[in-house]
Amino acid sequence: MRLTEICVQRPVFASMLILFITVLGIFSFLQLGVDLFPRTDPATVYVRVRLPGASPEELTSQVVMPLEEAIASVSGIDEMRAMVTEGSASIIVTFVLERDIGEAAEDVREKVSGAMRRLPPNVLPPVVQKAEPDRDPVVTLALSGQRGVRELTEIADKQLRRLLETVDGVAAVDVAGGRYRQINVFMDLDKLGAYNLAPQDVERALIAENIESPGGRIVRGASEVGVRTLGRVQHVQEFNDIIVKNVGGAPVRIRDLGYAEDGMSEKRSFAYYNDTPAVILEVRRQTGTNTVKVVDAILERLKRAQHELPAGVKLTVVREQATYIRNSVKALEEHLLLGALFASLIVFLFIRDWRTVLISSVAIPTSIIATFTVLKAADFTLNSMTLLGLTLAVGIVIDDAIIVLENIYRHIQEKGLPAREAAIRATKEISLAVMATTLSLVIIFVPIAFMTGYARRYLNQFGWTMAAAIMISMLVAFTLTPTLSARVLKRVRAGAGPVHGAHKGGFFDRNYVRILGWSLNHRWVIVTMAVLTFASTFVLNRYVGRDWMPQEDQNELSVSLELPEGSSIEETERVTREMARRIARVPGVVSVVPASMGFIDRVTMSQISVLLKPTNERDDITTMGQRVREAIREFAYTRPRISFPNALGGRETFAPIRAMLLGPDVENLFALAKQVNRELLKVPSLVDVKVNLNLNSPELQVAIDRARASDLGVRVSDIARAVRLLMSGEDEISTYKEGSEQYPVTMRLMPGQRDDPAVLSRILIPSAKLGLIRLDSVARLERGLGPSRIDRFNRQFSVSIYGNVAPGYNLDRAAADTLAAVDRVGLPLGYGLVFSGQVKILEETTTNMILAIGLASIFMYMVLAAQFESLVHPFIIMLALPLSIPFALVSLLATGRSLNLFSAVGVLLLLGIVKKNGILQIDYMNRLYGQGMPLREAILEANRVRLRPILMTTFSIVAGLIPTAIGFGAGAAQRSAIAVTIIGGQTLCLLLTLLMVPVAYSLIEDVKAWAAARRAARLPAPAPGD
């Protein structure tokens, strides 16, 4: 090659060329961001809407369904979920991965604004956020100390939450376990009756007597003065002096009917940190932002906040995601360095010359460092996929240098050429094979462009990283490697002559040539072995399970539980704390954080976050999960479900088994869900099964006699309002202003009266004919059941089904068993089951990987055909591809692994790697056979000569992957899957491919010779004298 010749003759030019791309790489590395994975967050928009006092059915029909209809017209929606509880609804819109989050949020906001005119007039303005409420928080904080819960809540809400929400990249800060300051106005029902007053009278007084409003302006010449009416209550006790009504000429004040207090909201949540009451803050990042940057900014902001906290108040960082990400990146960097060392060692073991180690090893840091420039230019980060690509590339980038170096070394040792001449001639001789191996390996990443969904997001950066490193390694092999070889390799001693057959007598050479000779004599035995090996793929595939991704150990897990309907917050708190105490005693647990929190406000639901010791001080995460299950076995009635952090984030959204039972009627759907639940509990491949059944929430229903109410001039809205004012205590009637802060003013019955169901019938209701009448005059009180929550999925009523995969099973088996359980129930027409979460992504990924492997095989054939200018020889080279797959499956079975995204990528890479041996074999067999050497002799000699570079490249790849395969450090489970697949497939199929390629070559050449003879026989004999 002309470039090689220039570099050998001008070593300074070659050195500066490589130094240039290396310096660029160093500066690029210093500017790269750090994250766990590439940006795989789907654009997710969260819509929160409230209609105080509305039942789930009313809220669904009047608010949620109109909003769904409006939002559905936005393009690019993948899923739309709605969770409806009393007075509140959450709509989560998940878009396809290609959708921009900013545009998606703006489109949803526009549709929600346009739908407002179709909603009830008293609905509160919807809140639209660019966040996934179910996504794991990036930082969890615990605020505790020698203060009351109200003061701690004030600090958390007014000070810390506002501080953190200003951090760039923070989407929301959720507070749990707090009780907010508010002004509570308590009413005595008997005194209201004595003064003949309705609850609405008190409400109107609180609104009318606590007001501040602009009154206009006065303009006099060049000046203007505003007019404002200042009628706000200045002190809390002044609420007691508000006049509600004049009765018999005497004013009736609030204090005559009850009292007002500077109190706090009702207890509807709780939180503890290591069994100590606390207020928990969960910080969630915006979709698409860099986790490490956001966490670092949060922690930096908290350093200042720590000094501003009152004495005795402690703020603890319970967990944050940046440390795990950094540990994962650090582990990958260690694997990369160790892999480079092991790969370099292979060169020395084969050639036993430190100069060759030096020359070949230069390719590793040069290629890896220069690749950082590509990462920076493409706006990639240092994440698990890019660093994994570099780690896997360590054993591959040295291949080109090894092939060139070994050929140069052979020319010097066997042919006695001067080092400079050997560098030029040997590189030129091997250049076609090097280009073919490199380009045919890089081409396997092209199909990634045709992928969709999560597979493309994960593999895109991985593929570009590996492709860049491999292409740079080819540049190094054609420039720096021959340049250094020409000046560093030892010349043959003068007068010693060439060392012909320097490594012919080696152990590997002698035995390989002997086995290959036998194989050429028994070609159909080798062919039969190859066919049987390939056929075993279909058998082995049945025994290798499929998963989306290996379960990673992030030193934490969580337990979600739900008490029976009708349980109070006190009961939920008691049971949750007891379960947390049991879990805290499990060996390997560091701390527990029990709390009732989440974007669905229900007092029967809670969660226990469990933080674990480092992996080297306890059992693996799956075993820890099993021990936690055993510790809380007697609390099975709470339907506990253990969740592990996953690469995708949300623990429910992306649960291993997440399916929706869909149908048009809520009651029929819930009846079917009960049957499905019973069947799923029998399935051995599932654990932690949970079906959201929320139809049996106990209620005290006010059944209005409409005819009676009409006769007495009572409006239904007045009944509903009076009941809610005295029983709920959640509506903000007015506000109390103190400085720049405003606090809600609410009213309700005295605690003793409010908790007595019999009191409800004595509430006074306005009547157009009789003034005020008792509630039991126009309504009766009935005990009944109603849905506490209604779920919808893609505009259909749904019941969510969750589950984890039992130990010893895989995701595909669990999904199949779930479908079988539903089939046993037998769903009527109009009802169905759809998977979401990991099962959906698994099916999508499987389709993408099959497409990628198919296209990669086609593209590799095209590259090889173009390189060798032959349609037949690429076919021979690619015979190794199907032979490597069964050995990869054997490796997975032997190590107890499944076929997942990472091991599937390993198979894809394996296809690109194993055919490198065939290229070296075919290239040299063609050369010798074309020079007139007999076929058998050419096959034996070519394969003997190419054996050493084949073994060196194979073992260098394997050695470079050993640290990754052993699997230590954060993120090891995912990385080891791809390394084991490549190592097993590459080493186990090595001997068979070393024999099959030359055997196939001899068969093809024999067929070509036979065909040529047949054609020659059919030609007419030449005429005499011609």
N, C-alpha and C positions, 0 to 999 in steps of 0.2 A: 504493500500500500504506500502511496506517495506520502501520506501524512506520517506514517511510521518512519519512513526514510528521512524525512525532514527533521523529525524529533531526535532520531539517533545521531544525525549529523550536527544538529543544533540543540544540545542538551539544555542550554540556558532558556531557550524559547519554550521547550517542553516543560521545564520546571516552572517558569513564570505563568504559563497557561494553566497548569494545575493549581498553582498557588493563588491565582486570581479567583478561581471558582471556590477555593477553600476559604479565602478571606471573606468573600461575599457570604458564604455559609455561616461563618462565625458571627458576623454582625447580624445576620438574619435570625440566628438562634437566640441571641440576646433580646430580641424584640418579640419573640413568639409568646402568645398567651398560653395558659395552661387550663385544661378542662378534662373531665373524665371521658367523655365521648364527643364525637362531632355533634353539631346542633341537630338533634333529632326531634325537638319539640314540635308537635303539630300546632298550627295556629289555633289557639283555644280562646274563646270569648265567653265570659261568665256574666249572665244577666240575673240580677237579684231584684225581685219585685215583692212588695208587701201590700196587703189589703187587710188591715187590722180587723180581727173578729170573723173573718170569712172562713168557712169550713173548707177542707181540702176539695170536696166536690164542687163547691161554688167557685173557689179560686181557679180550679181547672177549667171549668166551662166559661167563666166570664173573663179570665185574664190570660191563663197559660195558652189555651187553644188559639185565641186571636193572635197572641204574640208568635206562637209557632208558625201560624199561617203566614205572617208577615216575614219572619226570618227565613222561612224555607225558600224564598225567592232569591236569596243571596247565593251566588255561584260558589262552587267548590266545597260545599258542606259534605263531610264524611259521616258524621254522626251528630244527632241532636237529642240530648237527654233532658228530662225535666223531673225534678223532685218537688212535690207539693206537700206541705204540712199546713197546719192551722195558721192562717194569716200570712204565710210566707211561701214563696216559690223560687226555685233556682233552675235556670235554664242554662245548660252547658252546651255550647256549639263547638264541635271539633271539626276543623277543616282538613283537607288533604295537605300533605306535607309541603307541597309546592306553593301553597297560598301564603302570601305575606301577612304577618300578624297585624301590622298597622292598617293596611287596607281592609282586612277582614273585620277588625273591630269598628272601623269607621262605617262600613257597610251595615253591620248589625245595629250600630247606634242609630243610623239613619232610618232603618226599618222599624226599630222600636219607637222612635219619635213619631213616625207616621202612623203607628198603630194606636197611639195614646187616645185618639178621639173615639176609638171603639171600646175603650176600657171604662169601668165604673168611675164616676167622678171622684170618689174618695180613695182611689188607689194612690199610693205614694209613688213619687217619681222613681222609675227603675234605675238601678245602678249597673252600668256596663263596664266590665274590667277586662284587661288583657291578661288573664290568668286562669290556671286550672286549679280550682279549689281543693281538689283531691290530691294534688301533687305534693310530694314530700317537702316539708319546709327545709330551706337551706341552713337555717339557724334556729335553734330552740333555746329560749332563755327562761330561767326561773327567778322570780322576784320574791324574796321572803325577808322576814325580819321582825323586829319587835314593834310592829304597827298593826292596826286593825285592818281588816280586809278592805274596807272602803278607802283608807288612805293608800294602801298598796295599789289598789285599782286605779286611783287617781294618778299615782306616779307612773304606772304602766301605760295608762291611756293618754293622759295629757302631756306627759313628758317623754317617755321612751317611744311609744308608738309614733308620735308625731316626728320625733327625731329620726327614726328609722325609715319612715315613709318618704323622707326627702333624699334617701340614698339612691343614687342612680342604679336602676335595674331592679329595685324592690317593687313588687306588685301589690302586696297586701301584708298587713301585720294583724294576726288574729290573737285575741286575748281570751284566755279561759281561766275559770276559777275566780273571776272578779265579780264584785258587786258595786255598781256605779252609784254615785251620789245622785239623789233625786229628792224632791219635796213630796212627801206622802200626806195626802189629806184623807183621814179616816172618818167615816160616817157611822153614826149609830142609827140603825134602822128604826128603833123605837122612837127616837127623838124626831126623825124625819116624819114619822107618822103622827106624832103629837102636834107638830107644827103644820101638818098637812102639806108637806113639800115632797116633790118628786126629785129623783137624782138629777134630772135635766136642769132643775132650778139651780142646784149647786154648781153644775158645769157652766151654766151661763154666767153666774156670778164670778167664778174664777177667771173666766175669759174677759168679762167686761171690766173688772176692777183691777186688772194687771195688764196695762197696755201702754205702749209708747208709740206714737205715730206722728208723722209730719203733718203740719197744719196749713201749709202754704207758704207764702212769702210776702214781705212788705217792701215795695220799691219806692224810694224817695230820691228823686233826682239821679245822681250818679251812684247811689249806694243801694244795696239790696240786703235784706235781713230775712233769714228763714224763721219760720214759726214751727215749734214742735211741742206737742202735748206730752208731758212727762207724768205718766200715771203708773209707773211700775212700782211694785212692792220692793222696798229697800232692804227689809230684814225679814227673815223667815217667819218670825213671830207675828208679823203684820198680816199674814194670811188668816190668822185666827180672828182678826178684826173685820174681815170682809163681810159686808152685809149681803145676805142671800135674798131676803125679802122682808117687807114690813107686814107683820101679821097683827091685826087689832091695834094699829097705830104704833107698835113697838118694833124696832128692828131685830131681826133674827140673824145672828152672826155665825160664822163657821164654828166658833168655840161653843155655841149653844147646841150644835148638832154633832160635834165630835172635836177633832183637833188636827192641827197640821204639825208635822215634824220634819226636821232636817235629817233625813234618813238615807236609805240606800235601796236599790232595786231588790226584788225578791231573789231568793237563792234559786237559780236555774242551772248552775254549773258548779263544778268544783275542780280543784287541782292540788296535787301534792308532789313534793320532790323529796324522795327518800323518807316518806311518811310524815313530812312536815308540810303544813298548809302553805300554799304558794300561789302566786299568780303567774301563769305560763304565757309567754309570748312566742308565737310561731311566725317566722318571717319567710315569706314565699317570694321567689324571684319572678320577674316577668318572663314570659315565653321567649326563648331564643337568646337570652342573655348568658354571659359567661359566669358559671357558678363561682369559680375561684375569685374572680374580680369582685363579684357582688359580696361574697362572704368577707373578703379582705376589707372592703369598704365599710361593711357593717361593723366588724370588729374594731376597726380604726375609730369609727364614730362612737362606739361604746366606751373606748378608753376615756374620752372626754366626759361621757355621761356618768361614769363611775364616780368621779370626783364631785359631781353635783347632787348625788343621792344623799338623803338625810342620814344622820347617824343611826346606826343599828339596822339599816336596810342593806341587804346583800343581793347583788345581781350575779347569777351563775350562768355560764354558758353550758347548757346541758349537752348539746350536740351541735356539730356543724360539719358540713360536707367537704369543706376544702382540705382538711387533714387527710381524709381517705383518698381524695383525688391526688394529692401530692405524694402520698405513700405509694399509690399505684404507679404514678409516673416515675418515681424514684426506683421502684422495683424493676420497671422496664428498662431504665437506664443501666441498672446493674446487670440485667440479663444481656443487654447489648454489649457491654464491655466484656463480660465473661464469654459470651458467644464469639466475639472477635478473637479473644485469646485462644479459645479451644480450636477455632477454625485455622488459626495460624499454626498451631501446634501440629495439625495434620500434615501440613506441608513439610515440616521438619522431619516427621516420622517417616515420610516416604522418600525424601531426597537427602536427608541428613546433611544439609548444608545451611548454615545460619544465613548466608547471603540470600538464598532463595526465600527463606522465611521473611527477611527484611523486605525484599522486593515485592512479594505477593501481599504481604500484610499492609503495605502502603495503600493498597486499593480500598481497604475497609474504611479507615478514617476519612480518606479523601472523598469517597462516594457518599458516605453518610453525612459528612459535614456539608458538602456541596448541595445535598438534597434539601437542607434547611432553606436554601434560597428559593427553591420551588414552593416550599410550604408557605413561606412569607409572601411570595408573589400571588399565591392562590388564596390568601387569607385563611389558611388553616391554623389550627392550634396544636400544641403538643398534647395530644390526648392518647387514650389507650389504643386507638386504631392506627394513628400515624406512627406512634412509637413501636407498636407491634409490627407494622410494616417494615420499619427500619431494623428491628430485631431479627425478623425473618430474612431480611435482605442481607444480613451479615454473612451468612454462609453462601449466599448466591453471588454477591458482588465480587467475592474473591475468586469465583469460578473462572471468569474470563481471564483474570490474571494468572491463575493456575494453568489453564490450558495453554496460554501463550508462553508462560514461563517454562512449563514442562517441555514444550516443543523446542524452545531455544536451548534449554539445558541438554536435550537429547542431541540436537545438532552439534553442540560443542563436544559432548562426551562421546557420541557414537560416530559422528562424521568428521570430527577433528577440525571444525571450522573456527576461525577467529571469532571472538565474542561479538564484535560489531557486525560482521557479515552474517553470523548465525542469527543475531537479533532481527535483521532485516528479512532474511530469507525465511526463517521459521515463522515470523509473524505473517508474512505474505502467504505462506503455505496454509496456515491455519485460519486465516481471516474469514474465509467463507463459512467455516464451521462456527466460529465465534459469533459472527453476525447472525447466522441462522439460529443458534441457541438463544441469543439475546432477544432478537426480534420476535421469535416465536413464543418466548416467555412473556414479553411485554404485551403481545397482542391479546393474551387471555384477559386483560383488564378492560379491553374495549367493550365487551358485552355489558359492563356495568352501566354504560350510557343508556342501555335499553331496559334497565331495571326500573322498578317503581317502588314507592313506599319506603319502609324502614330499611330494607336490604340495600337500596341504593344509597341512602343517607349514611349508613354505617360503612359501606364498602368503597364509596367514592374517594374519600380521603386516603383510605388504606391503599387502594389501587394506584392512585396518582403518586403516592409516596414510594411504593415499591417500583413502579415503572420508572420514575425519575432516578432512583438509586441504581437500578440495573442499567439504564442507558448511560449514566455517568461512568459506571464501572467499565462499560465497553470502551468509552473514550479513554479512560485510564489505561486499559489493557493495550490499546493501540498507540499510546503516546508514552506515558511514564514507564510502564513495565519494560518495553524494549530498550528505552533510553537507559534505565538503571542496569538492565541486564548487560548491555554493551560495555558498561564500565565497572560493574561490580562482580559479575560471575567470573570464576577462575578459568583461565585459559588452560588448554591441554599443554602439558610440558613439552618443550621443544624436543623433537626426535622421538617422542613416545608414540606418535601416530594416533589415529582415531581408536577409541575404545569401542569396537564394534560389539553390539549385543551386550552393552553394559549391564542391562537389567533383564537379559533373557533368561538367566538361570535362577531368577527369584522364585520364591515359594509360590506366590500367586500366579506368576507367569506359567511355570511348569504345569501346575495343576489345571489352570484354566485352559491352556492349549490342549492338554490331554482330554479334558471333558468336552471341549468344543469339537475336537476331532471325532470323538465318539458320537456327538450329537449330529454332526454332518453325515455320519454313516447310518444314523437312525433318525432321520429327519421327521418322520411321521410320529414317532414317539414324542418328540418335543412339541409338534403341532397338537397332538392329542392332549398333552399336559396343559398347553396354553388354552385350548378350547374348554377343558374341564375347569381350569382356574377361572376363566371368565364366566362360565355357567354358574359357578358357586356364588357369584354376586347376587343372583336372584334369591338364593337360599339364605345367604347371610343377611340380606336386607330385611328379611322377615323377623330377624332376631335383634336387630339394632333399632332401638326406640328413637323417636324424634322429639326434640324439644326446641323451643325458640332460642333459649340461651342458657348456659350453665348457671346454676344458682350460685351467686357470688356471696361471699361472707364479708359484710361491712360492719361487723361487731355490734349489730343491733337487730332487734325484731320488735314486733308490736302485736298486741292481743286486742282484738275488737270484740266487744260483747254487747248483748242486748237483752235486758231483762223482760219478763212478761209484761204485756200491755197493762197499764194501770198502776205500775210501780211508781212510787214517788221518787223525787230526787234524793231524799235521805236514804231510801232503800238502795238505790243505785250506788250512791256513795259508799254505803256500808259494805255492800257486796264487792264493789270494785277494790276498795282498800284491803279487804281480807284476801282477795285473789292476789293483789300486788304483794302482800306480805308473804304469801306462799311462794310466789315467783322469786322474790328477793332471796329466799333461802336456797334456791337452786345453785349448785356449784358453778361458778363461771359468770354469775350475774354481778355487775358492778353497782347498778342503781336502777330504780324503777320510777316512772312518772305516770301515775294514774290520773286521768282527767276526763271530764265530759266535755268534749270539744268536737268541732267539725262544722261544716257549712250547713248541716241539717240539724236544726234545733229540736232535739228530743231528749227528754230527761231520762228515758229508759236506755239510752245508748251511751257508752263510754269506751275509753281506749287506754291501754296500759303500754307505754313505751318502755322497752327493756334494753338497757345498755349493757354490753358484754365485755369481758376481759379480752385482751389481744388473743389472736388465734393460737399462738404457741402456749397459752396458759389454760386452755380449755378444749372441749370437744368441738367438732365441726358444727356449723350452723344448723344443719338438718337434725343432728342429734340433740342440740340445745333446744330446738323447737319441740322435739319429742319429749324431752324432760319437762319443759314448761307445760305441755299437754297433760302429762302425768300429775304434775303438781296441782293442777286446777281441775282434775277429773271430776270431783264431786260437784262442780259448778256447771255441769253440762246443760242445765236448764237455761243458762245465759247465752247459749249458742256461741261459745267463744270461737274465734277464727284467728289463726296465727298468720301474720304477713311478714314477709322478708323484703327488704329493699331490693328493687330491681332496676335494671338499666334505664327503664322507661319512665320511672318516677312514681306515678299514682299507684297506691297499693290496692285500691279497689278497681280503678279504671283499667289497670293492666294486671289484674290478678291472673294466676295461671289458668283457672277455669272461671270464666265470666260469660254468662249467657243470659239472654233475655227471652222470657216466655211472653209472646205477644198475642193480643186479641182485642176484639171490639167491646167486650163487656167486662167490667171490673170484677163483679162478683163471680161470674163463671171462670174468669182467669184465676182468681184466688183459689177457687175450688180445685181447678186443675193443678195449680201450683202445690197444693197440699199433697196431692197424689204423687206428683213428681218428686217432692221432698222425701216422701216415704221410700220411693224406689231408689233415690240417690243415696240414702243412708245405708242401703244394702250393698252398694258398689265398693269393692275392696280397693280400687285404685284411687279413691277419693277420701280425703280427710277434711275436717273443718268445713263441712258442707253447711251453707247458710242460704236459705231462701227467704227473701223479704216478704213476709206475710203480715200485713198491717190492717186487717179488716176488723179486728176484734178489740178495738180500743174502747173501754167502758165510758159511757157518756150519761149525763143527766140531761135529758132532752126536754125542752119547753115546747110542748105541742099546743099550738094556738087553735082555739075554736074560732074560725074566721067569721062565722055567722054571728056568734055572740059578740065578738069584738066589733063587728060592723054595727050591730044594734046599739052598742054603748058608745060608739064614736071613738073607738080606740084604734090607732094606726099601728100596724105591725112593726114599722120602723121604730116607733116609740117604745114598744115592748123590748125589742132587741137592744136598743140603746140603753135603756134603764138597766137591763140585766148586765150588759157588758160594763157599764160604768161602775157598778157596785161589786161585781164578781171578778172581773179581769184584773184591773189595776195596772194594765200595760199601756193604755192609751195616753199619749202626751196631750193634756188639756191646755196647758199653758207652759210658760218657761219662767225660771227665776234667774235673773242676771246678777252675777257677782264679778265685778271687774270686767274682763273681756270674755269670761266664760259664761255659758248658759246651761242651766240644768233643768230637766223636765219636771213638770208638776203633774202628779197623777192622783186619782181618788179611788177609794174602794171601801168596803165595809170593814168594821172592826174585826180583828183576827178571829175572835171567838164566834162572831156571827157568820163570817164569810165561810167558815169551814163546816157550818151546820146546813145540810140540804133543806131542812124544814123552813129555814129563814127565807129561802128564795121565794116561796109562795106569798110572802107578806110584802114584797116590794110594791111600792105605789107607782101606778102607771097613769099618765095624763089621759083624761076622757073628755071629749068635746061636750058630753051631756051631763056627766056627774062630777066633773072636776078631777078628782083622783079616785082610783079604785085599786083594789089589790090584784096582784098578778093572777091568783087562783080564780078570779072571777071570769077571766077570759082564756085561761090556759090550764093545762094539767101537766104535772111533772112525771116523766117516765124514764125508767132506766133502760138503756139500749146500748148497742154496739155500733161503731162506725169506723171508717178507715182513718187511721192517724196519719197516714202518708199514702200518696198516690204517685206512682212512677209512670213516666212515659218515655218511649224510645222511638225516635224517628216518627213522631206524631201518632203513635199507637200506645194504648195502655200496655204496661209491661210489669212483669215481676222479675226482679234480678236474681240470678242464681250464681253463687260464688263457691269456690272450693279450691283446695290445694291438692297437689299430686302426692299420693301416699309414697313413702319410701319404697324403693324397689320397682317403681312404675315410671312411665314417661308420659309426657304431655299428650302425645297422639293417642295413647291407649286410654288415658283418662277422658279425653274428648269423645272417643268412640264409645266408651262405656256410658257417658252422659247421654249421648244420642240414643243408645240402646234403651236406657231407662225411660226416656221420654217416649220412645216408640212403644214400650210396654204399656204405658198409660193410654196411648191412643188419643191424639189431639183431634177434635172435631174440625170441620171445615171453617176456615177463617182464623184459626189459631196456629201458631208456629213457634219455632225456636231458632234464634240466630245467635251465633257466637260473636263475641267481641274480645278485646284484650289480646292476650298472648296467643290464643288459639287462632284468632283471625290473622294475626301477624305471621304465625307459623305457616299457615296455608299460603299466604301471599309470598313469603320467603321461599317456600318449597318450589312454587311455580317459577319464581325469579331465578333460583339457582339452577333448575333444570334448563331453563332458557339460556343462562349464562354458560353452562357446561357445553350445551349443544353448539352455541355460536362460537365459543372459544375453540372447540375442536375444528369447526369449519374454517375459522380464521387461521388457525395454526397450519392447517393443510395448505391454504392458499399461500402463506408466507414461505413455507418449505418448498412448495412447488415452484414458486418464483425464484427462490434461491438456488435450487438444484436443477432448474429447467427440466423438470421431469414430473410426470403425473403418477408414476409408480413408486419411486423411492420415498416420497413423503408418506405414502401408505404403509410402507415397511417400518419407517421410523415411528409412526403413530400406533403400531401394534402394541407398544408398551403401555399406552393409555388405558385400555380396558383391563390389562393385566394388573395394573396397580390398584384399581378400585377395591377388589376383594381383599387385598392385603391391608388396605386402609380400614375396611370394615372389621377385619380380624383384630386390628390394633385397638379399635374402639371397644369391641366386645371384651378383649383380654383385660383392658384397663377399666371396665365398667362404665364407659362413657356412652353418651348418646350422639346421634347425628343432629347437630344444631347449627346455628349460623356460623360459628367459628370452625367447627369440624368440617362443615360443608365448604367453607373457604379453603380449608386445608386440602380437601379433595381437588378443588379448582386449581390451587397452586401446584399440587402434586402432578396434575396432568401436564402442566407447563415445565415441571422440573425433570420428570422421568424421561421425557423424550430427548433430553440433552445427550444422554448416552448414545442413543440411536443416531443422532446427528454426527457425533464424532466417529462412530463406527462406519456409517454409510459414506461419509466424506472420504475417509482414507481407503476404504475398500474400492470406491470408484476410482480414486487416484491410482492405486496400484494395478487394478484390473485394466484401467485405461492405458497404462504404460506397457501392457503386454504380458503381465504376470499371469500364470494359470489361475483359474477361478479359485480352486481350493487353497492354493498357496497364498493367493491374495487375501482371502478371507482369514486364514490363520495368522498371517503376518500382520495385517491391518488391525485385527482385534487384539493381538498381543501387544502391539505398539500403543494402541489406544487404551489398554487396560489400566495403566497407571494413572493417566489423567482422569479416567472415569472413576476409579476408586478414590482418587484425591478429591475430586469435586463432590462425589457422593458423601464421603465421610466428613468433608468440611461443612457441608450443609447440615448433616446430622449433628456434628459437634457444635456448630453454632446454635442449634436449637435445643441442646441438652438443658441449659439453665432454664429455658422457658418451659420445657416439658416436665422438669422436676416440679415446677409449680410452687414457688415460695413468694411471699410478699402479697400485698393487696392486689386483687384482681387476678390471682393466679389461676383460678378455675377456668376462666374464659380463655386465657392465653395458652394454657397447657393443652386444651382440646385441639387447637390448630397444630401445635408442635407435635403432639403424639400422632396425629393423623399423617403428617408428612414423614416423620421418622419411620413409623411402621410401614407405610406404603412404599417408601423409597428403599429401605433396607431389605424388606422381605421379598420384594419383586426383583431385586437386583440380579440375582443369578439367572432367573428365568428369562429376563429381558436380554441379558448378555448372551444367552444362547438362542433365543427366539429370533432376534434381529438378523444375525448371520445365517441362520437356517432359512428364514424367509427370503433373505437376499439370494441365497443359492438356488432356492426353488424358483424364484422369479427369473433369475438369469438363465436357468435351465429351460424354463418355458419360453423365454425370449429366443434362446438359441434354437429350440425346437421349432418355433414359429418361423424363424428366419430360414431354417432348413427346408421347411414345407414350402415357403414362398420360392426359394431357389429351385426346388424340385419342379415347381409348376412352370418355371420360365422355359421357353423353347430353346433348344440347343443352338449354338451359333452356327451359321452356314459355313461350309468349307471355304477356306481362303479368307474368311473374315478376320 
